[in-house]
Amino acid sequence: MKKVLLLLAAVMLLSACETVPPVDTDPTTDGVTTEPVTEEVTTVIELPEVKPLEIHKISQLNTTVYPLDSAAGEEKNSTLVSNYRESYTLEPGDMGGVKAYYTRIKKVDDSNYIMTFHNTRLGGSVYCMRSTDCKNWSKPVVVMNQKVISVNGKQDNLKYMTPDSFVLDDGRIMIVASYRAEKAYQTAIGENGLVACFSSDMGKTWTEPQIIYKGTNWEPCALQVDTGEIYVYFSCTAPSILEHGFDLRSSGVGMIRSKDGGKTWTPNVTEAPWMPQYVMRCYVCTMDGVKRYNDQMPVAIQLNNGTIALAVETHNPSNNAYKFSISYNNDGYLKDVGMDTTGPDNRKTNLFNLAGPYLCQFDSGEVVLTYHWSGKFNYRLANSTATEFYDAVTIWDDTEHWGASEKLTSHSAAFTICTEDFKAKVTTMYLNHRVNANRLTPTLTATTSDWDGSTDAIFLGADSQAQVSVRLAHDDDYIYLLGERLDYFVTDNDKLVVYFHDGKTGQYMMTLTNDDIKVERRESIEGKNVEVSAEELGIKYHVAVDGLANDILSDMDNGIVYELAFPKSLIDIKDGEIAYRVKLVNRDSSNGKTNTEDSNKNAGMNNTDGWSKADLK
């Protein structure tokens, strides 16, 4: 079955004209008829209005709530896909003229977000911008403003840098940042420290900076745990500088905590020996007879299972190596690691090259680690306990340092990092993993409301403005697939290619165009694709176009809806699971790369571990 719809937004009018000669009488002729008068009468036929197709964005799907860590054990098969339409770059002019660096995005609630950053590479003042859609941002407000100070009778500049924020349980937003005396940074330990500011109005206004720790440090991270306590982690060097001097200093992760919403902090460090609680630290080398310790740039999250995962970069100054290390805590940090030991015991050290780590976790369990390395901004997925990290994926290859990630929804996260010329890159990443194919029978008429009972979807759309969300369903006889393609520039060369594994050694490949389907069968990995008849196999399909294909001069289409009904009898369904792949073929030359082919997995035919999975519910 095939059908193509060309939908027009306007109502079409059909006009027909006919000549009717009415009688014109003259009273002087006693009612005798004179010449007829010709009058045109227009009959208007109004056709029914044709409504545009309802094509969902991926952000409108995946609405079913599943238990936490529902993907545990399968995280390695999950992927993240950048949304081209939700990727953008903020120029300094978009950020109030500020040369932004160290960007962080935080979700306040479902319709409010903040972005924090400092100016120039090493800081000065700290700023905050607000947004209701994580795309359009307000002008920045100054949260912490650099100022002139006096240190030992000499003029200096007090600068703020490396801000991180956290949305507290009571709705307030907390920003914590390092501060330092610019000129006396290496020698005046007590002129450096940590400050916190709070906002109760979604980031519009902020309290004055409150000093919460004194001592040389950098790169703090804030976390409120499920007990209500607030932890602030930071790279702490002050005690080591006091003992060995600045050039032979060691680092480690220091921590202070608050049990009263940020009013007071323990330990309350205001003087030498500048000692916080050390919660992570390891020996890296000996230089000039001094043992050097490290673990720095900490970021911590409380995992879905309650464990605190604390990620760091471990720097060895003897060879300038930067490696990824991570530790785990379940007791609220009852033990102080100390100055001269490696700890805690529950840690993994020097796993791979990395600098500037950041963590977030999806409800389904996948942990996301973002970091920069060699001018690239990368991510790795990890399992739900953050104990196994998978292959690196590069998002941008033209970035500077210190990016971040923030979970937005159960299936999306915001990534951000700055470039060398102070531009802030932002993208929304969408999570693809196993989906449920619920039981329903759609009408195959491009009526996407037929699918309201099955919102689990995977997403393709990283390479160009064209993107597709794919859902599955089933009944006794068929597996159904719905592809909702958003595409500003529909052409006759656009395609959606669907692969179903037959559960044995072969596969079916179905190529859907705007008005046709091509079905190919491949029996084995050594075999060749052979074209077969969709009608003879009982494969049904429907394609509907919302727009004017190939109209490149004035084109701004909505997209295409693909529906496919695939007989269950053609494949061997094992344990209610099917394996499938999808490829989105885009052939326009505007708003993205030309001739893109965006695929969820480029896996081998028999390597179904790399294919997407669906459970028939």
N, C-alpha and C positions, 0 to 999 in steps of 0.2 A: 504494500500500500504506500503510495506517495502522494504528497500534496504540497504545493508551494503557495504561500500567501504573500502578496505584496500589499502592505498596509499603508494607507495614506491617512494623514492626520485630519485633513479637511473633508467635509461632506461634499460629495459630487452632486452637481445639478445638471439635469438634462432638460433642455428647452425645446419645445416644438411649436411652430407657428402655422396658423391657417387663416385664410381669408373668408370672412362671412359678410355677405351683402345684405344689410338690413334695409327695410322699406322706408323711403323718405317720401312723405305726402305733402302736396301743396294745397292749401285751403282754397285757392282760387280755381282749382281744377275740379272742385267738388269731389275730392277724395280720389282722383285719378292718380295713379302712381307715376312719378317722374323717374329720373335716373337714379340707379342705386348708389349708395355711399359705401365705399370700401373701408372697413375698420379691422386692424390687426388685434387679435386676442392671443395672449401668450399663456400656454399651459405649462406649469412648472411641476416636474416630477422629482420629488425629494427621495434620494436613496437612503437606506438605513446607515447610521454612523458606524464606522468600523473602528473599534478601540485598539490602541497599541497593545502589543504583547506585554505581559508582565514577566520581566526577566530580573531575577533576584541577583543582588550583589552577594558575594561570599560573606560579607559582614552580617547579612540577614539570615544566614543559615547556621547549622550546627548549634541549634538552640536546646537540644535535649540535654538534661543534666544527668551525668553519670557519676558513680562513686569516685572519690579521689583515687589516683593511681590506677585507674581502670586499664591503662595501657602497659602496666608493669609486666616485664618479661618480653615485650615486643618493641621497646623504645628504639632499638637499632634499626627497625624498618620504617620509623617515622622520618618525615622530611619537613623542612621549612621552605616556603616559597615566598619570595618577595612580590609584592603587588606593585606593578609598574605604575598604576594609576594613583597609588598612595605613596609614591616616592617623590621626594622633592629636595631642593637645596635652598637654604636660607642664606641670602647674601648679608653682609654687614648692614646694608641699607634696610633690610627687612627686620633687623634687630636693633633699631634705634641708632645705627651708626657704630655700634659696639663691635670691636674685633673679638668675636666670641671664641672661647676655648673651653674644653672640659664640659661639654653639654650632657645633661641628664634629663630624661623625661620621666615624670611620675604621674600615675593615674590617681586623681583625688576621689572621683566617683564616676559613674557611667557617662557623665556629660561634662566633666571638668578635668583638665590636665594642666600641669605646670612644666616648664622647662627652666632649669637653672644652669648658670655658667659663670665663669669669670672672664675678664677682659685680658687680651694678649696671652702669650704662651704661659707666662709665669704668674699671672694674676695681678690684681690691684683692687678691684671692687667686685662684688658678687651681685648678680642680677637674677630676676625671675620674670618670665612671661607666662601668660595664661591663654588657654584655648578651650573651646567647647567641642572641637572635632579632631584634635591632635594634628591639625593642618594649618588652620588660620590662627595666627598668634597675635596677642595684644602687644603694645609697646612695652619694652622692659621697664621694670621698676628697680631701683637700687635697693638692695636688701642690706648690704654691708658696704660702706663707702670708705675708700682709702683716705688717709689723712696724714698730716704732718705731726710728728711727735719729737720728743727730745729723749735721747739715750745717752746717759753719762755726760750731760751737758752739751751734746752735739745734736744738730738737727738730723732727723731721719724720716723715713716714710713707713707708716704702718700699712701693710697690704694684706688683703684677704684673697684666698685662693682655694681650689679643689673642693667646691661645695658638693654635698650630697644631701638628699632630703628623704623624709619618710612621712607617710600619712598616719597619724596616731589614731588609736582606737576612739578617742573622743572627737575626732574630726579635724583637729588642728594639724597643720603642716609644720614640720620641724626641718629647718636647714642647719646643718653643722658644717663648719669650714675651718681650715687652718688660717692662722694669721702669723705674720713675722715682721720684724724690723728689717727693712730691706738692706741697709748697710751693715748693721750689727748682727745679722742673722747667724753667722758662724761663731760669734763670741758671746753674745748676750742671750743666754739660754732662757732667762726669765722674761724676755721681751717677745718671745714666741709662744704660741699656744693654740687652743681651740676655742671657738665661740659657737653659740647656738642662737637662732632666732625662730620665732613662732608666728604663725598666721592663723587667725580664726575666721577669715573671710575669703577663702579660696585663693589666697596669695595676693590679694589686692594691697593689703597693708601688713607690715611686719613689726614685731617688737624690736627694741634696740638690742644689739649684740650683747649676749651674756657670756662672760668668760667661764668655761667649764673645765679647763685644764691649762696649766702653765708648763711650758717646756717645749723644746724643739721637736717638731713632728711634721707630717704631711699626710694627705690623702685619707681623711676620715670617712667612715661609713656608719650610718645610723640604722638600727633595727629594733623594733618593739616585738617582743616575743609573747607567746600566748599567756604568760603569767602577768602581763602588763608592764613588766620591767622594760626599760629602754637601755640598750647597749650602744655605746659608741666605740668602734674599733678604729685604730689609726696606726700608721707607721711611726714608731716611737724610737727616737735616737738620743733623747736628752740625757738619760742616765749614763749612756756609753760615752757621749761627748764629755761629760763631767769627769769621767774616769780616764779616758784615753786621748781626748782631744778630737777636734772635728775631722782631721784627716784619717784617723784610725777608728772612726766611729762604727758601731754595729747598729743594726736595726732589729726589729721584731714587732709583733702585733701587740700593742698595748690596748687596754680596754678600761673604760669607766662605765658606771651604771647608775641609773636613777630609778627609784621606786615610787616617786611622787610626781610623775608627769614632767620631769625636767626641771623642777625647782631646785633640787640639790643633787649632788653627784658624789659617788664613792668609787675609789678614794678621792678625797678632795685635795688635789695636788696644786699647791701654790708656791712651793719653794724646793730647794735642793733636798734630796737627790732626784727630784722630779720623777718619782717612781709610780707608774700606774700598775695595774695588774697585767702581767704578761700572759697571753693566752696562746701564742704560737710563735715559735722561734727555733731556728736550727743552725748548727755549726756549718760553715761553708769553706773556711780556709784559715791559715795562719799567715800573717804578713807583719814583718818587722817585729817578730816575737809576740804579736798580739793575736789572740784568737778572734776571728771575725764571725759574727752571727748575723743572720738575716731572716727574711719573711717580711714582705712589705706590700703596700697598696692593697689592703684587705677589702673584701666585700663578703658579706654574710647574708644568708637567707635561712629562714626556718622552713625546712622541707615539709611536704604534706604529711609525713609520718612523725613530725615533731622534732626530728634531729636538726641541729644547727650545722650547716655546711659553711665553712669559712675558707674562701679561696684567696690565694696570694700569688704574687710573683716572687720567686726566690733568686736573689742576685748574688753571684759570686764575683767579688771585685778582683780576684786574681786572674780571671780570664774573661771578665765582663759578660758572663753567660746569664741569661734570664730564663728561668724555667717555671713551670706551673706546679704548685703544691696546693694541697687541700687537707683540712682537718675536720673532725666531726665531734660534736658535743651533745650530751643528753642530760647533764646534771647541773646546768646553770653555771658552769665554770667555777666549781668549788675549789679547784686546784690552781695555784699560780705556777706557771712553767718556770719562772726564775730567769736569772741573767746568764747562767753558764751551762745550760743544758739544752738538748734538743727535745722539743715537745709540741703538742701533747703526744702521748703514745699512739692514739688513734689518728694517724695521718698518713698521707701519701706524698712523696717528695720527688721533685724534679721529673715530672712525667713527660713533658715535651716543652719545646720552645714557646715562650709566651711573654707578653708584657701587658699590663693594664687589664686584668680580668674583671668581668662582671657576670653576675648570675641572676637568673630568674627561673621559675618553674611553672609549667602548665598544670591545670587541675588533673589531667589524665596521667601525669607523672613525669613526662619528659623534662629534664633539666636542660637549660640553655646556658652555655658558657660563651660569652663574647670576649674578644681580645684583639689587640693589634700586633702585627709582626711584619717587619720588612716593608713598611708602607702599606700594608693590607689590613683591612678589617675583616676578621674571620669569626665564625662561630663553630662550636662543636655541640652536638646533642649528647646527653648522658642519660643513664638509667635513673629511675626514680629515687635512688639512694645516693646519687652523685658519686658513685664508686667506680663506674666504668664509662669512659669517654670515647666517643667514636671519631670518625674521620673529620678533618677540618674542611670547611666550606668557606670560600672567599665571597664576601658581599661587595666590597669596594676595594679597588687596588690603587687608590690615589689619596690615602688619608694620612693623618698625623697620629696622635696618641690619644689614649684615654677616652674610649667610647663606652657605651652603656646599653642595656636592654631593660625593658619593662613589660611585664605581662599586661595586656589590655583586656582580653576576654579569654574564654576557655580555649580558643583556637587562634589567638593573634597576640603579637608582641611588637612593640616599637623598638627599633634600633636607631642609634644616633652616634655620630662622631664628627669631629671637625677636620678640615683640611688645612694645609700649610698657609693658605691665604685667608684663613678665618671665615670659612663658609661652613655652615652646619648641615650635614647630610642627615636625612631622616627617611626611613622606610617602614612600612608595616609588613611584618612577616606572618604568613598563615601556615598553620600546622596541618599537615596531611598524615593520617594514620588509618588504622582499621575502622571501617564504618559498619553500621547496621543497615541492612536492606529490609525494610519493614514490609509486611504483607498488605498489598493494595493492588488494584487494577486500574491504571490510568486509561483515559479515553483515547489517547494518541491524537489529540486535536490541538496541541500547543497550549492547553489549559493547565498552567503550572499549579493552579490551586488544587488540582487532582493529587498533588504530591505533598500536601500540607502535613500529612501523617508520617512523612519520612524526610527529615531535614538534614541528616548526616550527609556531608559532602566533602569531596576533595577539590582542590583549586589548582588551576594553571593560569599564569598570567605575569610572569616575571620579565619577559623579553620585550613586550610591546603593549600598546594600549588595548589590544584584543585579549580577552580573558574568558575563561569558562569555569563554571562550577558544575560538578558532576554528582548526581545522586542515583542510587539504585533502589529498586523495589522488586517484589516478586509475588506471584500467585501460584496456583497449582501447576500451571503449564509454562509460564514464561518468567524470565528475568527481564526486568525493565530498566532502561537507562534514560535519564534525563540530563541533557547538556544545555545549560543556559549560558549562551555566549553574549557578552557585551562587546560591541565592536562599532566604533564610530565610522569605519570605512569598510563596508561589506563589499566583497568582490566575488565573482563567480569562481575564483581560484581558492577561496577559503574552504577549509575542510575540518572535520572532526574525525579522527581515526580511533576506533575502539578495538581493543584486543581482549578476547576471552580465552583463557587457557582451558583446554578440553579435559583437564584433570588426569591426563595420561601423558602423552609425549608431544602433543601438537597444540595448535591454536587456530582460532578464527580471527581474521582481521576484517573489519567493516569500515570502509571509507565513506563518510556521509558528506555530500556536497549540498549546494542549495536546492537541487532538484533531483538527486539521484543517490543510489547506494551501490557500492561495489563490494562484493564479499569474496574473500580469498581464504582458502584452507591450506594449512601446512601440517602434514602428518607427523613430522619429526624434525629434529634439529638439523639433520642432514638433508632433508627434503627441500623442495621449492614451493613457493606460493602458487596455488592453482585457483583460478577464478571459478566460483561456483554460483549457482542461481539462488538468490535470496528467496524468491517465490517458492521454488521447489523445496527449500529447507524450512519454509514456514517462518522466515524472518520478516517482521513487519517494521515499518519505519514511517516517520512523519517529520518533515522539516518545514519550519515557518520563518520567513524573513520579515523583520520589522524595519523597513527602510527601502532605499532604492539602490540596488546593487550596481556597482561600477560607475555611479554618478559622482565622479571625483571633483567636479567643479564646485558643486554646492552641497556636498555630502555631509551629513551628520546623522548617521543611522543609529538605531538603538541596538540591534543585534539579531541573533538567530536563536531559535529554540529547536533542539534536536531531540527526538524521542525514538527509542529503539525497543522492540520486543523480540527477545532472543529465546527460542525454545529450550527449555530445560533438558529435553531429551537429547540434545546435541553434545552435552558435556557430562562428565562424571563428577557429580557433586559429592564431596567427601566431608562428613561431619558438619554439614550445613554451611560450608565455606566455599567461596569462589575466588579466583585470582583474576585480576584484570589490569589493563594498562590503558592510558588515554594519551593521545597526542593532539595538540591544538596546532593547526597549520594556519598561519596568517600571511597574507600576500600583499597587504597594502604597503605603501612606502612613506606613510606619514605617521607621526606620533610613535616612534619606536623604530626598531631595526626592521630592515626589509627582509622578507622571506624567512620569518622565524618559524621554528618548529619547537614548541614548548611541551616537554614530556615529563610525566611524573617519575618515570624510572626508565633508564635505558638498560634494562636487564636482559640477560640471555633467555632464550625461549624456555629452557628447562629450569632456570634459576628462579623459580616462583617466589623464593624468599624476598627477591627484590621487587616483586609485583605488589600492587595494592591489593588489599584483602577486604572482602565483605562477608559478613555473617547474615545468612538468610533467617530472619526472625519470624 
